[in-house]
Amino acid sequence: MSKNKTMINDLTQGSVTKQLVLFALPFMLSNLLQTAYNMVDMIIIGQFVGSAGLSAVSNGGEILHVCMLLCMGFATAGQIMISQFVGMGDHKALSRVIGTLFSFLLLMSVLASAIGFIFIDKILDLINIPPEAWDQAKAYSLVCFAGMVFVFGYNLVSAILRGMGDSKRPFVFIAVASVVNLLLDLLFVAVFHWDAMGAALATVIGQGVSFVGSLIYLYINREAFGFDFKLRSFAIDPQILKGILKLGVPMGLQFGAITISMLFVASYTNSYGVVVSAVTAIGSKLGTLSGLVSGALNQAAGSMIGQNFGAGKHDRVKRIVFDVLWIGLIFGALLSVIMILFPQQVFSIFNTDPEVLAWADAYVPIAVLNFIGAALRMPFMGLINGIGFASLAFAVGILDGVVARVGIAMLLGITFEMGIMGFWYGNVIAGFVPFIIGGIYFASGKWKTKKVVVKSK
């Protein structure tokens, strides 16, 4: 790869704050678009189909998220390895990581699709989908399972580019997916009346177009990308695969523990009926708003920390953590004020059902806790992931998901007889666990002695 023509962006030089903001901005726009096209599903379904459709899309989305856990874990592992190799200046190793990641993750997408088709009925039974939403939830899930290769592929390409310090191109790819999804959502749901299945089909086609387009672009610019796309280059490198598994499995289990615990809590909230299930769905989407900034900063921090950690620049790592923290808190406070002042208006964006709107005021403190919790935990999860400390990430996931989320939700909802409010509070309170554990680890300074995931050859 020539030095004057490369997609790699060196994040180990210059002003940390300026570089973080500029690098995170495309992530913020990407998250905004991703949130927008996810919310488009909810808004269109809510307006044209109703509460049963909202419940179907929300629960179907959570089911699919579980199947994507390994993809997320392995893609994040690849991103960390790439960023660390970039920090070490080993560009030859990047091709080995990219080829191994492509082949391995596409095989995993086929496995995820098969699991989804085989066990969908049992999964729907397990999480107590309301009877009114059953058929739509199944249709939504099956369509998305059929397009899992596109979902995996899109996340794969984005993770590779993020690791190389490129946040602009993933934004372009998601912009394409968002526009396609919006247009097809309106066509399939509002015009053709395909309900939740139409929303799923729009999402899959949008990500499929984005993935194929990204592959074509990368192939055309393969010299700058640093990967020749020849068949032999897709061979799985045993050393690289070992590193991906070592880092990706705990991360996948971390994501799994949190998401499965959410499904466990959802199985109780769904038992309260379709109206409460719809309110939970709206609350879930409101929670994604906190990721517009804090999540984007976390993504940017992961790549920046990976490169600087690989280069041995620990002072810059510390500065990145603090910058992510204060910027995220400002945005979380802003969202909290909007939710406190305009709860009914915010809820009515998704659903105008009077029974659903009646819950808006009661949901305000839960939303506020969610916004602030996201801002507090993101910088420390960025640190843990950026340095490749998979075992700690897994421990945080278990404590957050299994111990805290399920435990507190059951304690408040059942033992203290708070009902649905107890389950909602338990769900958001658990989100502070990564902040507590990650903050202690950061303050200890032990992260400075952590070794890179895979040594350069």
C-alpha positions in Angstrom: 0.0 0.0 0.0 1.5 3.3 -1.0 2.0 5.9 1.6 0.4 8.7 -0.4 -2.7 6.7 -1.2 -4.4 5.0 1.7 -7.7 4.9 3.5 -5.9 4.7 6.9 -6.3 7.7 9.1 -3.6 8.1 11.8 -5.4 9.0 15.1 -2.2 9.2 17.2 -1.2 12.7 16.3 -2.7 16.2 16.9 -5.3 17.7 19.2 -7.3 14.9 21.0 -10.5 16.9 21.5 -10.6 18.3 17.9 -9.7 14.9 16.4 -12.3 13.1 18.6 -15.1 15.5 17.6 -14.2 15.5 13.9 -13.8 11.7 13.8 -17.0 11.2 15.8 -19.1 13.5 13.7 -19.7 11.0 10.9 -20.5 8.4 13.6 -23.0 10.8 15.1 -24.6 11.4 11.6 -24.5 7.6 11.0 -26.2 6.9 14.3 -28.7 9.6 13.6 -29.5 8.0 10.3 -29.6 4.5 11.8 -31.8 5.7 14.6 -34.0 7.6 12.0 -34.5 4.5 9.8 -35.1 2.3 12.8 -37.6 4.9 14.1 -39.2 5.1 10.7 -40.2 1.5 11.1 -41.7 2.3 14.5 -43.4 5.5 13.4 -44.9 4.1 10.2 -46.0 0.9 11.9 -47.4 2.8 14.8 -49.4 5.2 12.6 -50.6 2.7 9.9 -50.8 -0.6 11.8 -51.1 0.3 15.5 -49.9 -1.0 18.9 -49.8 -4.7 17.8 -47.5 -3.7 15.0 -45.3 -1.7 17.3 -45.0 -4.6 19.7 -44.2 -6.9 16.8 -41.4 -4.7 15.3 -39.9 -4.0 18.8 -39.8 -7.6 19.9 -38.8 -8.9 16.5 -35.9 -6.4 16.5 -34.7 -7.7 19.9 -34.8 -11.3 18.7 -32.7 -10.4 15.7 -30.3 -8.5 17.9 -29.6 -11.7 19.8 -28.7 -13.5 16.6 -26.3 -10.6 15.7 -24.4 -10.8 19.0 -21.6 -12.9 17.6 -21.4 -10.7 14.6 -21.1 -7.7 16.8 -18.5 -9.4 19.0 -16.3 -10.6 16.2 -16.7 -7.4 14.2 -15.6 -5.4 17.2 -12.7 -7.8 17.8 -11.6 -7.3 14.2 -11.9 -3.5 14.5 -9.8 -3.5 17.7 -7.1 -5.7 16.1 -7.0 -3.5 13.0 -6.7 -0.2 15.0 -3.9 -1.7 17.1 -2.0 -2.8 14.0 -2.5 0.6 12.5 -1.0 2.1 15.7 1.9 -0.2 15.5 2.4 0.7 11.8 2.0 -2.9 10.6 0.0 -2.5 7.4 0.7 -6.0 6.1 -1.1 -7.6 9.1 -4.3 -5.6 8.1 -4.8 -7.7 5.0 -4.7 -10.9 7.1 -7.2 -9.6 9.5 -9.6 -8.3 6.8 -9.5 -11.6 4.8 -10.1 -13.7 7.9 -12.8 -11.5 9.2 -14.7 -11.5 5.8 -14.7 -15.3 5.5 -15.4 -16.1 9.1 -18.3 -13.6 9.6 -20.1 -14.5 6.3 -20.0 -18.1 7.5 -21.5 -17.0 10.8 -24.3 -15.1 9.0 -25.4 -18.4 7.4 -25.4 -20.1 10.8 -27.4 -17.3 12.4 -30.0 -17.5 9.6 -30.4 -21.2 10.1 -30.8 -20.9 13.8 -33.4 -18.2 13.4 -35.6 -20.2 11.0 -35.4 -23.4 13.1 -36.2 -21.8 16.5 -38.4 -18.8 15.8 -41.6 -20.3 17.2 -39.9 -21.4 20.5 -38.3 -17.9 20.8 -41.6 -16.1 20.4 -43.1 -18.4 23.0 -40.2 -17.8 25.4 -40.6 -14.0 25.5 -44.5 -14.0 25.7 -45.3 -12.1 22.6 -48.8 -10.7 22.9 -51.3 -12.8 20.9 -52.3 -9.7 18.8 -48.7 -9.3 17.7 -47.6 -12.9 17.2 -48.1 -13.3 13.5 -46.5 -10.0 12.7 -43.6 -10.6 15.0 -42.9 -13.9 13.3 -43.2 -12.5 9.8 -40.9 -9.6 10.7 -38.3 -11.9 12.2 -38.3 -14.5 9.3 -37.7 -11.8 6.7 -34.8 -10.4 8.6 -33.3 -13.8 9.2 -33.4 -14.4 5.4 -31.3 -11.2 4.9 -28.8 -11.8 7.7 -25.9 -12.0 5.3 -26.5 -8.4 4.4 -26.8 -7.3 8.0 -23.6 -9.1 8.9 -21.8 -7.8 5.8 -22.7 -4.2 6.4 -21.5 -4.3 10.0 -18.3 -6.1 8.9 -17.3 -3.5 6.4 -18.1 -0.7 8.8 -16.0 -2.2 11.6 -13.0 -2.7 9.3 -13.2 1.0 8.2 -13.6 2.2 11.7 -10.5 0.3 12.8 -8.6 2.0 10.0 -9.7 5.4 11.3 -12.3 6.0 8.6 -15.6 7.2 9.9 -16.8 9.0 6.7 -17.4 6.1 4.4 -19.5 4.1 6.9 -21.7 7.2 7.1 -22.2 7.3 3.3 -23.1 3.6 3.3 -25.7 4.0 6.1 -27.1 7.1 4.4 -27.8 4.9 1.3 -29.5 2.2 3.5 -31.5 4.9 5.3 -32.9 6.5 2.1 -33.8 3.1 0.6 -35.4 1.9 3.9 -37.5 5.1 4.2 -38.8 4.9 0.6 -39.6 1.2 0.8 -41.1 1.5 4.3 -43.7 4.0 2.9 -44.3 1.8 -0.1 -44.5 -1.6 1.6 -46.4 -0.5 4.8 -48.4 2.6 3.9 -49.3 1.6 0.3 -49.1 -2.2 0.1 -50.2 -2.7 3.7 -47.7 -5.5 4.3 -47.5 -4.4 8.0 -44.5 -5.6 10.0 -43.2 -7.9 7.3 -43.0 -4.8 5.0 -40.9 -2.9 7.5 -38.6 -5.9 7.8 -38.3 -6.2 4.0 -37.5 -2.5 3.7 -34.7 -2.8 6.3 -33.2 -5.9 4.7 -33.2 -4.4 1.2 -31.7 -1.2 2.5 -28.8 -2.9 4.2 -28.4 -5.2 1.2 -28.0 -2.3 -1.2 -25.6 -0.6 1.2 -23.5 -3.8 1.7 -23.2 -4.5 -2.1 -22.4 -0.8 -2.8 -19.7 -0.8 -0.1 -18.1 -3.9 -1.6 -18.1 -2.4 -5.1 -16.5 0.8 -3.8 -13.8 -1.1 -1.8 -13.0 -3.3 -4.7 -12.6 -0.3 -7.0 -10.3 1.4 -4.4 -8.6 -1.8 -3.3 -5.1 -0.4 -3.5 -5.9 2.4 -1.0 -8.0 -0.1 1.1 -5.0 -2.4 1.4 -6.8 -5.6 0.4 -6.6 -7.1 -3.1 -9.8 -9.1 -3.0 -8.1 -12.1 -4.6 -9.5 -15.5 -3.5 -6.3 -16.5 -1.7 -6.6 -13.3 0.4 -9.8 -14.6 2.0 -8.0 -17.6 3.5 -8.5 -17.8 7.2 -5.3 -17.1 9.1 -5.1 -19.3 12.2 -3.2 -16.8 14.3 -5.6 -14.0 13.4 -8.7 -16.3 13.9 -7.4 -17.2 17.3 -7.2 -13.5 18.2 -10.7 -12.8 16.8 -12.1 -15.8 18.8 -10.2 -14.8 22.0 -11.5 -11.3 21.8 -14.8 -11.8 20.0 -16.3 -14.7 22.0 -16.3 -12.8 25.3 -17.5 -9.7 23.6 -20.3 -11.6 21.9 -21.2 -13.2 25.3 -21.1 -9.7 26.8 -23.6 -8.4 24.3 -25.6 -11.6 24.7 -25.9 -11.3 28.4 -27.2 -7.8 28.2 -29.6 -8.4 25.3 -30.9 -11.7 26.6 -31.5 -10.1 29.9 -33.5 -7.4 28.1 -35.6 -10.1 26.5 -36.1 -11.7 29.9 -37.4 -8.4 31.2 -39.5 -8.0 28.0 -41.1 -11.4 28.7 -42.5 -9.9 31.9 -43.4 -6.5 30.4 -45.2 -8.2 27.5 -47.3 -10.1 30.0 -48.9 -6.7 30.9 -50.6 -6.5 27.5 -50.1 -4.9 24.1 -50.4 -1.3 25.4 -47.6 -1.7 27.9 -45.6 -3.6 25.3 -46.0 -0.6 22.9 -44.9 1.8 25.6 -41.8 -0.3 26.3 -41.1 -0.3 22.5 -41.3 3.5 22.5 -39.0 3.7 25.5 -36.5 1.5 23.8 -36.4 3.8 20.8 -36.0 6.8 23.1 -33.0 5.1 24.7 -31.4 4.9 21.3 -31.4 8.7 21.2 -28.8 8.8 23.8 -26.5 6.9 21.5 -26.6 9.7 18.9 -23.7 11.4 20.7 -22.5 9.2 23.5 -22.6 6.1 21.3 -20.9 7.9 18.5 -18.2 9.1 20.8 -17.8 5.5 22.2 -17.3 4.2 18.6 -14.8 6.9 17.8 -13.1 6.4 21.2 -12.7 2.6 20.5 -10.7 3.2 17.3 -8.7 6.1 18.7 -7.9 4.3 21.9 -6.9 1.2 19.9 -4.5 3.1 17.7 -3.0 5.2 20.6 -2.8 2.1 22.9 -1.0 0.2 20.1 1.4 3.1 19.7 2.0 3.3 23.5 0.5 6.8 23.9 -1.3 6.4 27.2 -1.7 10.1 28.0 -3.7 10.5 24.8 -5.9 7.5 25.9 -6.7 9.2 29.2 -7.6 12.5 27.4 -9.9 10.6 25.0 -11.8 9.0 28.0 -12.3 12.4 29.7 -13.5 14.1 26.5 -16.0 11.4 25.7 -17.4 11.7 29.3 -18.0 15.4 29.4 -19.4 15.7 25.9 -21.7 12.8 26.5 -23.0 14.2 29.7 -23.9 17.5 28.1 -26.0 15.8 25.4 -27.6 13.5 28.0 -28.7 16.5 30.0 -30.2 18.1 27.0 -32.3 15.1 26.1 -33.4 14.9 29.7 -34.7 18.4 29.7 -36.7 17.8 26.5 -38.2 14.7 27.9 -39.1 16.4 31.2 -40.8 19.3 29.4 -42.5 17.6 26.5 -43.3 13.9 27.4 -46.7 13.7 25.6 -45.3 15.3 22.5 -42.3 13.0 22.3 -44.5 9.9 22.8 -47.0 11.1 20.2 -44.3 11.0 17.5 -44.6 7.2 17.7 -48.2 6.5 18.6 -51.3 8.6 19.2 -53.2 5.9 21.1 -54.6 7.6 24.2 -53.8 4.5 26.3 -50.2 4.7 25.2 -49.9 8.5 25.7 -51.3 8.1 29.3 -48.0 6.4 30.3 -45.8 9.3 29.0 -45.4 11.2 32.2 -44.7 8.1 34.3 -41.9 7.1 31.9 -40.0 10.4 32.2 -37.7 9.5 35.1 -36.9 6.2 33.4 -35.9 7.9 30.2 -33.8 10.4 32.1 -31.9 7.7 33.9 -31.3 6.0 30.6 -29.9 9.1 29.0 -27.5 9.8 31.9 -26.5 6.2 32.3 -25.5 6.0 28.6 -23.3 9.1 28.9 -21.5 7.7 32.0 -20.8 4.2 30.7 -19.7 4.9 27.2 -16.2 6.3 27.8 -15.2 3.4 30.0 -16.6 0.8 27.7 -14.7 2.5 24.9 -11.5 2.1 27.0 -12.1 -1.6 27.8 -12.9 -2.4 24.2 -10.2 -0.2 22.7 -7.4 -1.9 24.6 -8.9 -5.4 23.9 -9.7 -6.4 27.5 -12.3 -9.0 26.5 -12.5 -10.8 29.8 -13.4 -7.6 31.6 -15.9 -6.7 29.0 -17.5 -10.1 29.5 -17.5 -9.7 33.2 -19.2 -6.3 32.9 -21.8 -7.8 30.5 -22.6 -10.6 33.0 -22.9 -8.2 35.9 -24.9 -5.7 33.9 -27.1 -8.2 32.1 -27.6 -11.2 34.3 -26.9 -10.0 37.9 -28.1 -6.4 37.9 -30.6 -6.1 35.1 -32.5 -9.3 35.9 -31.9 -9.1 39.6 -33.0 -5.5 40.1 -35.9 -5.8 37.8 -37.2 -8.9 39.6 -36.5 -7.3 43.0 -38.4 -4.1 42.2 -41.1 -5.6 40.0 -42.0 -8.6 42.0 -40.5 -8.5 45.6 -41.3 -4.8 46.1 -44.5 -5.1 44.1 -43.8 -2.1 41.8 -45.1 -4.0 38.8 -44.2 -2.7 35.4 -42.5 0.4 36.8 -40.2 -1.9 38.8 -39.1 -3.8 35.6 -38.5 -0.5 33.8 -36.5 0.9 36.6 -34.5 -2.3 37.0 -33.6 -2.2 33.3 -32.2 1.3 33.3 -30.5 1.2 36.8 -28.4 -1.8 35.6 -27.0 0.4 32.8 -24.8 2.1 35.5 -22.8 -1.0 36.2 -20.3 -0.5 33.3 -19.7 3.1 34.6 -18.9 1.8 38.1 -16.6 -1.1 37.1 -15.0 0.7 34.1 -14.4 3.9 36.2 -12.6 1.9 38.9 -10.5 0.1 36.3 -9.6 3.4 34.6 -8.7 5.1 37.9 -6.4 2.2 38.9 -4.2 2.7 35.9 -3.8 -1.1 35.4 -5.0 -0.7 31.8 -1.6 0.7 30.9 0.0 -2.7 31.3 -2.5 -4.6 29.1 -0.9 -6.3 26.1 -2.1 -6.0 22.5 -4.5 -8.8 21.2 -2.2 -10.3 18.5 1.5 -9.6 18.1 2.8 -8.4 14.8 4.7 -10.9 12.7 
